[in-house]
Amino acid sequence: MADIVQYKLEHMIPELDDLEKRGLFIKAEIKEIVKKRRDFEYLLKRPCPLKEDYIRYIEYEKQLEALRNLRKKEMVRGLKENNKKWHFSLCDKASSRRILDIYRRLLTRNKGNLKLWFEYAEFCREHGSNNMKQVLGKALNYHPNVPGLWIYAAAWEFEHNLNVNAARALMLSGIRACPKSEILWLEYFRMELIFVNKLRARKIALGLDTVSSLRDDEDKEAWKKENNDLFMSLNEEKLDDGEILETETSKSEMNADVLAIRELGFKMAYTIFNKAVDTIPSSVRFRQQFVEMLDSLDVQRANALEDEMCRSMQRDFANDESCWDWLARRHISRCQQTKQINKDKVVAALNKAIQVYEDALNTITSSFMFGYYTKFLQNLIDYDKSEIAEGLALFRRFVSNVEEIAMNILKLYERAECIGCVNEALAEQHISFLLKVGDVDAARQLAAKFCTDVFSKAAKIWNLRMSLEIKSVMMNSTKASKADFQSLFELFKHVLLAIFPSLITYGTCLLALPGPSLDFFVHCITLESQLAAVGCEEARQNMRKLYDSALKIYDQNIELWLDYRSEELKRLSTRPQRVGQLRTATSVGSERSSHQYQQQAEQPQVSTARGAATTAARGAATVSGAATSVSSERRRSHQRRQREE
């Protein structure tokens, strides 16, 4: 092992001498570099080297190369001031070669680590290594079922190596290896569209086509400036020194080639879509991504291809409500992509979208379809902050017939109710829309109708009805009376019994479990206290039972004892007022008898309350005293320990 390490270090001598001669590192720094490399090499020559040792070695070499480049830039700046040039030397490429060698040794032992393969390929791409094809080939041999690796290799061939045929061959091989991968089909489709765009840009650069036929309302120079990255030669050959040489081709020959290849590109894109649909026929989102990709890549003659894609979705997903909703909103998104939006374009797009919704209702009559349709119309007149509504923000300034749209929405709700296509979500949406337009009475009546008829066990509809009843009580009077609270309480009780008929039994069973949590007891006590505030005497008795049950388990909780004491004291403070209210003014004798009878009736309750309050106070004091005793005992034991030390 020592001989191999020494052999590797001896091969570093020319590089280290070059670093010292050029003044990039001093002699002491070079000795430190040799020491660090020797330590790393010994770690890698162990019988079972760790992956982390390779990674640390690579990071060290990268940091060393970054330092060398920084010092080199300073020296090059000084040479330029003296009209001198930096000549290429051995140290300029030695570090990258060493890092590549470490990666090769690392992946020999870790062939299954996909992340390391990507890091290796990315380092080769950044440093212009000539063995990029070999690296990608080995990675694909070990990981043929990873779609991202095929896409990475094809992208490098297409963008960096400028080899369209090789990129297409890699994409086809990846599709054969992963036929169910949606991202592979989509990226293959994108690559062909980009290739068509580059062909079109070349045609414009040669003056064989006018920009006006490609993009409306834009001049030629502006379009060229915006798409400058597309103006590349189709017949480019890359030399070893990085320069690009264009072969000589006459304009007439190029014109014929461009037209033929462009037509072939369109046919190939359409063929890719058909093959992808045949392979993955059941995904509507997969086809939608094809259309969205076609819209984002401004390709000439793409409207015919896009219409064919939409027709295939209408044919194969006629019973999918979300597909119809997407097809309708597609007209809005296409209108938004135009730079100049006027009222005529907006009205035309809205009419097309509404026509799609009407066709959808004629094809599939469901509550979900009505929900999508009404939600779309509400987005046109609402000013909420939802994502869909923000997509229609540009259209609102052109929408003037708000009342007409609101009436159409109400008609749609009535139409759905007449057909019997109302589900819980659509009913909730109908009630919420009536609240938005300000018709509280109609919303209240509709909620009462739904709760008593179709959705008698729907919690959300009952919740809306309760909120509407409370809102109605607050609107009709400035201060709610006891009768109003009693009616709300009865309605709430009816809701609980209608939705949860065994709620009380269930709560009793929970309390009877071995150890209900303290939070559960506190929550139950809070509910009973809210009922007691209205005047329910039974709730007060339940509160006492809950406190007693909780203190049997959590008798060391001081806050619980104090809350119990405060509740009992509050009850005692309200008792004399209640006794005084029971007096009558009929006669002196009847007053005395009534007073005596009331005292006899209330005396046991008062004494019980006083006893409970006293017990709670004593319990709190006992817990507090016990806590004080424990803290004093701990303090004394700590002092005793200090004296012994």
SEZASE-683072 format. One line per field, with one value per residue (C-alpha): y, z, x; residue in one letter. Coordinates in pm, whole numbers, plus 32768, in hexadecimal, padded with zeros to 4 digits. Each point is the difference from the previous one (the first is absolute). Layout:
y (Y  ...)
z (Z  ...)
x (X  ...)
aa (A  ...)
END
This chain:
y (8000  80F1  7FBD  8056  8141  8064  7FB7  80E7  8114  7FEA  8038  814A  808E  80AE  80A8  8073  8087  80C4  8097  806F  808B  80D2  8089  7F7E  7F49  801E  7EDA  7FDF  7FF5  7EF5  7F2C  8021  7F9A  7ECA  7FA5  801F  7F38  7EEF  7FE3  7FE9  7EFE  7F24  8018  7F97  7ED8  7F59  7EB0  80A2  8177  80D7  80CE  812F  7FEA  801E  8124  80B9  7FCA  808D  812F  8045  7FF5  80E5  80FF  7FEA  803B  812A  8099  7FC3  80A8  812D  8032  7FC4  8118  80F1  7FA0  801A  815D  8062  7F68  80C4  8143  7FA8  7F92  7E93  7EC5  7ED1  7EC7  7EB6  7F11  7EAF  8080  8089  7EA6  7F20  804A  7FB5  7EBB  7F98  804A  7F37  7EDF  800E  7FFD  7ED2  7F45  8062  7F89  7EB9  7FAA  80BB  7FB2  8010  8162  80D2  814B  7FC1  7FB4  814C  80B8  7F51  805A  8167  802A  7F77  80F2  812F  7FB7  7F99  7E9F  7F2B  7EC6  8087  7F02  7EE1  8078  801F  7EB0  7F50  80B0  7F93  7E9B  7FEF  80C8  7FC5  8030  8165  80F6  812D  7F69  7FCC  8166  8085  7F42  806E  816B  7FFC  7F76  80F9  813F  7FD2  7F08  8084  7EA1  7FE7  7E9E  7F7E  80B5  7F6A  7EA4  8024  8070  7ED8  7F10  8097  7FDA  7E94  7FCB  80CC  7FFF  8072  8131  813A  80EC  7F49  8027  816E  8054  7F4A  80CD  8140  7FAF  7FD6  814C  80B6  7F68  8085  8158  7FFB  7FA1  8123  80EE  7F8C  803F  8163  803B  7F9D  80E6  7EE3  8058  8138  8031  808C  7EA9  7F71  80FC  8114  8168  7FD6  8076  7F26  8092  7FEC  7E93  7FB1  80AD  7F47  7EAB  8034  7EAD  7F51  8090  7EE6  7F4D  7EB8  7F74  805A  7F36  8032  8008  7F8E  8162  805A  80CF  7FBF  7FDC  801C  7F33  80AB  7FD2  80D4  80B5  7F3F  7EB1  807B  8077  7EAA  7F4F  80E5  7FD3  7E88  7FDD  80F2  7F36  7EC3  809E  804B  7EA2  7F71  80D3  7F89  7E98  8021  8076  7EE1  7EFC  8095  7FF8  7E96  7FA4  80C8  8020  8039  8141  8141  80D4  7F62  8084  8154  8023  7FC7  8120  80E4  7FB3  8050  8152  805C  7FBE  80ED  7F0E  8055  7F3B  7F7D  8055  7ED7  7F14  809A  7FE1  7E94  7FC3  80A6  7F34  7EC2  8069  804B  7EAE  7F2A  80BD  8069  7F99  80BB  814B  8087  7FC7  80D3  8110  8005  8012  812A  80BA  7FBC  810B  80FB  7F9F  801A  815D  8068  7F97  8110  8144  80E4  7FA7  80C2  7FDA  7F43  7EF2  7FE2  7FDF  7EFE  7F33  800E  7F95  7ED6  7F9B  8019  7F34  7EEE  7FFA  7FE9  7EE0  7F58  801D  7F69  7EDF  7FBD  8086  7FEF  80D7  801C  8090  8102  8052  803E  80D5  80DA  8021  8081  8107  8066  8037  8103  80DB  7FA4  80AC  7EED  7F9E  7E9F  7F8A  7FC8  8156  80A6  7F58  80BB  814E  8094  7FAD  80B0  815D  7F99  7F61  8100  7F28  7F8C  7FEB  7F2A  7F0E  7FEC  7FAE  7EF2  7F68  7FF4  7F64  7EF5  7FAE  7FE9  7F2A  7F10  7FF0  7FB5  7EE7  7F76  802E  80B0  7F73  808A  80D1  809E  804D  80A5  80C4  8073  807E  80AE  80AF  8086  808B  80A7  80B2  8073  7F38  7F7A  7FA2  7F30  7F54  7FB8  7F6C  7F2F  7F7B  7FA3  7F51  7F36  7FA2  7F7F  7F4E  7F7D  804B  7FBB  7F5F  80EA  80AA  811A  8061  7FFF  80D5  80FE  8001  803A  8123  8093  7FE0  80AE  810E  802F  8025  8103  80C2  800D  8081  80B9  7F1C  7E95  7F94  7EC4  7F77  802D  7F45  7EF0  7FD6  7FEC  7F05  7F28  800F  7FA4  7EDF  7F8D  8010  7F27  7F02  7FFD  7FD8  7F4E  7F46  7F48  812D  800B  7E8B  8018  811D  7F3B  7ED4  80DB  8085  7E9C  7F9A  7FB5  8151  8115  811B  8146  80BF  7F2C  8052  8173  7FFD  7F58  80F8  8122  7F7F  7FDA  815B  8097  7F57  806D  8169  7FF1  7F8C  7E86  7F79  7E9F  807A  8081  7EA9  7F62  80F1  7F8F  7E91  8045  80B4  7EE1  7EFD  80C6  8037  7E8D  7FCB  814B  8056  80A3  810A  814B  80C2  7F05  8025  817B  7FFC  7F20  80EC  8134  7F5B  7FA5  815D  8093  7F22  806D  816F  7FDC  7F36  8121  80B9  7ECC  7FD8  816A  7FD9  7EE6  80DF  8061  812A  7F5D  800E  8008  7E9C  7F76  80C3  7F68  7EA3  8024  808B  7EE5  7EFA  8094  800D  7E92  7FA7  80CA  7FB8  7EA6  8087  8127  7F22  7F0E  811A  8086  7EA5  7FCE  8151  7FB3  7EAA  809A  8106  7EF8  7F23  811E  805C  7E95  7FE2  814D  7F9B  7EB3  80AD  80EF  7EDE  7F49  8134  803B  7E97  8018  813F  7F63  7EC8  80DB  80C7  7EB9  7F7F  8140  7FE9  7E98  8060)
z (8000  8054  7EB1  7F40  80C6  7FCB  7E8C  7FE6  80C0  7F1D  7ED1  80A0  7FFE  7EA9  805C  8154  7F64  7F06  8119  80B5  7EC9  7FA1  8161  8043  813F  80DD  8070  8155  7F62  7F0B  8121  80A7  7EB9  7FE6  816B  7FCF  7EBD  80A2  811D  7F0F  7F28  812E  805F  7EA2  7FFB  812A  7FC6  802A  7FBE  805D  7F0B  80E1  7FD8  7E85  8022  80F2  7F13  7EDE  80CD  8066  7E96  7F94  810B  7FA1  7E91  805E  80C0  7EDB  7F0E  80E5  8014  7E8B  7FB7  80CF  7F47  7EAB  805C  804F  7EBC  7F34  8098  7F81  7EAA  8040  7FDB  80D9  7F50  8031  80E6  80A8  813D  7F40  7FBA  8106  8116  7F2B  7F87  8166  806A  7ED9  8067  8165  7F7B  7F29  812B  80D5  7F05  7FCE  8163  7FFF  7EB2  808A  8089  7F01  80A7  7FD6  7E8E  7FD0  80BC  7F2D  7EBB  806E  8055  7EAB  7F57  80C0  7FB5  7E98  802A  7EC7  80B1  803C  7F13  80AD  8155  7F8C  7F50  813D  80D3  7F10  7FFF  817B  801A  7EC6  80B9  8072  7F14  8081  7F95  7E9B  7FF6  8085  7EFA  7EE4  8076  7FFE  7E9F  7F88  80AB  803B  7EFC  7EF8  7F8A  7FC3  7F79  8134  80E8  7F46  8012  8178  8031  7F3A  80C5  8144  7F90  7FAC  8158  80BB  7F25  811B  805E  7FB9  8029  7EF5  7F00  805B  7FE8  7EB5  7F82  8084  7F57  7EAD  8027  805D  7ED0  7F25  809D  7FAD  7E99  7FE7  8093  7F02  7EE8  807B  8023  7E94  7F91  7F78  80CF  8094  8170  7FBF  7F9D  8143  810E  7FDE  8071  8028  7F25  7F86  80D2  8143  7FC2  7FB3  813D  80D3  7F6C  7FD8  8096  7EE8  7EEA  7FDB  7ED0  7FAA  7F5F  810F  8050  814A  7FFB  8113  8071  8034  7EC3  7F1D  7E89  7F12  7EC4  7EB7  7F7D  7F04  805A  7F06  8089  8165  7FAB  7F7E  8127  80FE  7F69  7FF1  815F  8093  7F6F  807F  815C  800C  7F90  8103  8118  7FA2  7FEE  815B  8090  7F63  8075  815F  8010  7F8A  810D  811C  7FA0  8154  8077  7FA9  80A9  7F1B  7ECA  809F  8033  7E8D  7FAD  8106  7F78  7EA2  8076  80B6  7ED6  7EF6  7EDD  7EA8  7F8A  8160  800E  7F2C  80DB  813D  7F83  7FAE  8161  8097  7F25  8077  816A  7FB8  7F58  8103  8140  7FBA  8160  80B6  808F  8046  7E93  7F85  80FC  7F85  7E94  804C  80C2  7EEA  7F2C  8119  8023  7E88  8000  8120  7F41  7EFC  804E  7F92  80A8  7F95  804A  7EC1  804A  8168  7F9A  7EF7  80F8  8106  7F03  7F98  816A  804F  7ECA  8078  8152  7F57  7F26  813A  80AE  7ECF  8003  8175  80F6  815A  8134  7FCD  7EA5  8086  810E  7F05  7F27  811D  8094  7EB3  7FEC  8169  7FB9  7EFE  80FD  814B  8088  80D7  8009  7F7C  7EF4  7EFE  8041  7FD0  7EAA  7FA0  8094  7EA7  7F8A  8119  7F79  7EBF  80B7  8022  801C  8165  8050  7ECD  805F  8164  7F7A  7F21  812E  80C3  7ED4  7FF0  816F  7FC8  7ECD  80C5  8117  7F0C  7F5C  8152  7FCF  814A  80E7  814B  7F63  7EFF  810C  80D9  7ED2  7FB5  8164  8005  7EB7  8089  8127  7F15  7F41  814C  8002  8165  801A  7EC1  8078  8151  7F5F  7F0F  811D  80C8  7ECD  7FC5  8170  801B  7EB2  7F46  80E0  8158  806F  7F4F  8105  7F1C  7F9C  816D  8056  7EF9  8082  8166  7F95  7F37  8127  80E5  7EFD  7FDA  817A  8012  7ED9  8081  815C  809F  812F  7FF3  80F4  80CA  7F11  7EDE  80BA  805B  7E94  7F93  8112  7F94  7E97  8068  80CD  7ED2  7F29  80F2  801A  7E86  7FA1  8134  80A3  80EE  8058  8170  802D  7F4A  80E2  8136  7F84  7FC5  8164  8084  7F5B  80E7  7FD2  7F2F  7FC4  80C1  7EBC  7FC1  815B  7FCE  7EAE  8094  8122  7F09  7F3E  813F  8078  7EBA  8036  816D  7F98  7F47  813F  7FEC  8165  7F8A  7F62  8152  8099  7EDE  8035  816A  7F97  7EFC  80FE  80F6  7EF8  7F8A  8161  804A  7EF2  8001  8172  7FF4  7F03  80BB  7EE1  7FEE  8175  7FE6  7ED5  80C2  812A  7F27  7F5A  8150  808B  7ECC  8037  816E  7F9F  7F18  80FA  80DB  7ECB  7F8B  8159  7FFF  7EA9  807C  80F5  7FB4  8076  802F  817B  8134  8060  7EA8  7FEA  8146  7FA1  7EA9  8095  80FE  7EFA  7F12  8116  8050  7E90  7FBF  8144  7F9B  7EB0  80A3  8103  7EEE  7F35  8133  8051  7E9D  8004  8151  7F86  7EC5  80CD  80ED  7EE0  7F5A  8148  803C  7EA5  8029  8156  7F7D  7EE4  80FA  80DD  7ED9  7F93  8168  801F  7EB6  8072  814A  7F53  7F0C  8121  80B6  7EC8  7FE2  816C  7FD0  7ECD)
x (8000  811B  80A9  7EC2  7FCC  816B  7FDD  7ED3  80B1  8130  7F21  7F91  8162  7FEE  7EB9  8083  813F  7F33  7F2D  813B  80AC  7ED2  7FE7  7EA2  806A  8132  80D5  7F59  7EA7  8070  8081  7EAB  7F54  80DC  7FB5  7E86  8006  80D0  7F05  7EDC  80AE  8044  7E90  7F97  80EF  7F61  7F51  7EAA  801A  7ED8  7F37  802D  817C  7FE0  7F10  80E5  8125  7F35  7F94  8166  8077  7EE4  8057  816F  7FA8  7F25  8122  80EC  7F0D  7FDE  8178  801F  7F08  80CC  813C  7F54  7F8A  8166  8080  7EFF  807C  815D  7F79  804E  7F2E  7FC7  807A  7F52  80BB  7FDF  7F5B  7ED3  7F72  80A2  7F06  7ECB  809F  8042  7E99  7F7F  80E0  7F79  7E9C  8055  808F  7ED5  7EFD  80B9  7F99  7EB0  7F61  7E9F  8017  7F44  8053  8176  7FD0  7F50  8115  8107  7F4D  7FC9  8171  805F  7F0F  8080  816D  7FCF  8079  8018  7F85  7EA1  7F68  80AE  7F88  7E97  8014  8075  7EF8  7EEC  8082  7FE8  7EB7  7F30  7EB5  803F  7F4F  80BF  814B  7F86  7F81  814C  80C7  7F1A  8008  817D  8008  7EFA  8076  8174  8076  7F07  7FB2  7E8A  800B  80B9  7F0B  7ED9  809A  8033  7E98  7F7C  80DB  7F81  7E96  803F  8098  7EF5  7EC6  7F18  80D0  7F37  8125  80C9  7EE9  7FD1  8173  801D  7EDA  80A2  814A  7F59  7F45  8141  80A6  7EE6  802D  8172  7FB3  7F10  8102  8100  7F0B  7FC6  8177  8032  7EE6  7F30  7ECC  7F66  7FBE  7EA6  7F84  8082  7FA4  7F04  803C  8178  811A  8118  8119  7F39  7FAD  816C  8072  7EFF  805D  8174  8053  7F45  80DC  80FA  807B  7F5D  8139  80FB  8133  80B3  817B  80EC  8054  7E8F  7FD2  7ED5  8031  7ED9  800B  7FC1  7E9E  7F50  7EC0  7F31  806F  7FCA  7EA1  7F9B  80A1  7F5A  7EA8  8023  808E  7EFE  7EE3  80A4  801B  7E8C  7FA8  80ED  7F67  7EA5  807C  809C  7EB5  7F3E  80FC  8000  7E83  7FFC  80FF  7F5F  7E91  7F5E  80AB  7F4C  810B  8105  7F4E  7FC8  8177  8036  7F16  809D  8158  7F8C  7F79  8140  80E3  7F6F  8013  7F7D  7ECC  7FCC  7E8C  7F9D  80C9  7F71  7E9A  803A  8082  7ECC  7F19  80A8  7FC2  7E92  7FDC  80B4  7FA1  7E9B  7F95  8116  7F83  815D  8061  7EDC  8057  8168  7F91  7F21  810B  80FC  7F59  803B  816E  8039  7F69  80E1  8137  7FC5  80B3  7EE4  7EB6  7ECC  7E90  7FB1  8101  7F87  7E93  8056  80CD  7EEB  7EFA  80D5  8036  7E8C  7FAE  80EC  7F51  7EAC  8079  8083  7EAE  7F59  80F7  801E  7F00  8099  8020  8178  7FCD  7F0C  80FC  8118  7F1B  7F81  815C  8081  7EEE  8038  8171  7F9D  7F49  80A8  8133  808B  816F  7FE7  80F0  7EEF  7F6A  8153  8013  7EC4  806F  804B  7EA1  7F46  803C  7F4F  7ED7  7EE7  7EC6  8038  7E8A  7FC1  8115  7F78  7EA6  8094  80AE  7EB8  7F53  810C  7FCA  7E89  8039  80DA  7EFB  7EE7  80C7  8065  8177  8046  8107  807B  8115  7F17  7EFC  8108  8079  7E9B  7FC8  8153  7FB3  7EB7  80C2  80F9  7EED  7F67  7EBC  8014  7E8F  800B  813E  7F5A  7ECB  80D0  80D8  7EC7  7F74  813D  8020  7E9D  7FF2  8130  8129  7F70  8147  80F7  80DA  8075  7E9F  7F92  812D  7F9A  7E9C  8074  80DA  7EE0  7F11  80F7  8037  7E89  7FD4  8115  7F72  7E9A  8053  8121  7FFE  7F97  7EF3  7FEA  7EFB  80F2  810D  7F08  7F97  816C  8045  7EDB  8075  8161  7F78  7F37  813A  80C3  7EEB  7FCD  816F  8089  7EDE  80E9  80D6  7F9F  8034  814B  8076  7F9C  80C4  8131  7FEC  7FE7  8149  8128  80A6  7F66  80F3  7FEF  7FC0  7ECC  7F78  8047  7F51  7ECA  7FFC  8016  7ED3  7F35  8062  7F84  7EB0  7FFB  8034  7EB3  7F54  8002  8005  804C  8141  8077  7FCC  80BC  8120  801F  7FFE  810C  80DB  7FDA  8055  812E  8086  7FEE  8106  80BF  7FF2  8159  7F9B  7FEC  7F5F  7EE3  7FBF  8000  7F14  7F12  800C  7FBF  7ED4  7F66  803B  7F61  7ED3  7FE5  800E  7ED4  7F2A  7F74  7F8A  7F45  7F65  7F8C  7F67  7F23  7F41  7E9B  7F38  7EAB  7FF3  80D9  7FA8  8036  8144  807D  7F96  8099  813E  801A  7FB8  8104  8105  7FC2  8019  813C  80B6  807D  807A  80AF  80A2  8066  809C  80B3  807E  807D  80AE  809F  806E  8094  80BA  8084  806A  80BA  80A6  8062  809B  80B1  8082  8077  80B5  80A3  806B  8097  80C2  807D  806E  80BC  80A8  8070  8086  80C1  809C  8057  80AD  80CB  8074  806C  80CA)
aa (M  A  D  I  V  Q  Y  K  L  E  H  M  I  P  E  L  D  D  L  E  K  R  G  L  F  I  K  A  E  I  K  E  I  V  K  K  R  R  D  F  E  Y  L  L  K  R  P  C  P  L  K  E  D  Y  I  R  Y  I  E  Y  E  K  Q  L  E  A  L  R  N  L  R  K  K  E  M  V  R  G  L  K  E  N  N  K  K  W  H  F  S  L  C  D  K  A  S  S  R  R  I  L  D  I  Y  R  R  L  L  T  R  N  K  G  N  L  K  L  W  F  E  Y  A  E  F  C  R  E  H  G  S  N  N  M  K  Q  V  L  G  K  A  L  N  Y  H  P  N  V  P  G  L  W  I  Y  A  A  A  W  E  F  E  H  N  L  N  V  N  A  A  R  A  L  M  L  S  G  I  R  A  C  P  K  S  E  I  L  W  L  E  Y  F  R  M  E  L  I  F  V  N  K  L  R  A  R  K  I  A  L  G  L  D  T  V  S  S  L  R  D  D  E  D  K  E  A  W  K  K  E  N  N  D  L  F  M  S  L  N  E  E  K  L  D  D  G  E  I  L  E  T  E  T  S  K  S  E  M  N  A  D  V  L  A  I  R  E  L  G  F  K  M  A  Y  T  I  F  N  K  A  V  D  T  I  P  S  S  V  R  F  R  Q  Q  F  V  E  M  L  D  S  L  D  V  Q  R  A  N  A  L  E  D  E  M  C  R  S  M  Q  R  D  F  A  N  D  E  S  C  W  D  W  L  A  R  R  H  I  S  R  C  Q  Q  T  K  Q  I  N  K  D  K  V  V  A  A  L  N  K  A  I  Q  V  Y  E  D  A  L  N  T  I  T  S  S  F  M  F  G  Y  Y  T  K  F  L  Q  N  L  I  D  Y  D  K  S  E  I  A  E  G  L  A  L  F  R  R  F  V  S  N  V  E  E  I  A  M  N  I  L  K  L  Y  E  R  A  E  C  I  G  C  V  N  E  A  L  A  E  Q  H  I  S  F  L  L  K  V  G  D  V  D  A  A  R  Q  L  A  A  K  F  C  T  D  V  F  S  K  A  A  K  I  W  N  L  R  M  S  L  E  I  K  S  V  M  M  N  S  T  K  A  S  K  A  D  F  Q  S  L  F  E  L  F  K  H  V  L  L  A  I  F  P  S  L  I  T  Y  G  T  C  L  L  A  L  P  G  P  S  L  D  F  F  V  H  C  I  T  L  E  S  Q  L  A  A  V  G  C  E  E  A  R  Q  N  M  R  K  L  Y  D  S  A  L  K  I  Y  D  Q  N  I  E  L  W  L  D  Y  R  S  E  E  L  K  R  L  S  T  R  P  Q  R  V  G  Q  L  R  T  A  T  S  V  G  S  E  R  S  S  H  Q  Y  Q  Q  Q  A  E  Q  P  Q  V  S  T  A  R  G  A  A  T  T  A  A  R  G  A  A  T  V  S  G  A  A  T  S  V  S  S  E  R  R  R  S  H  Q  R  R  Q  R  E  E)
END
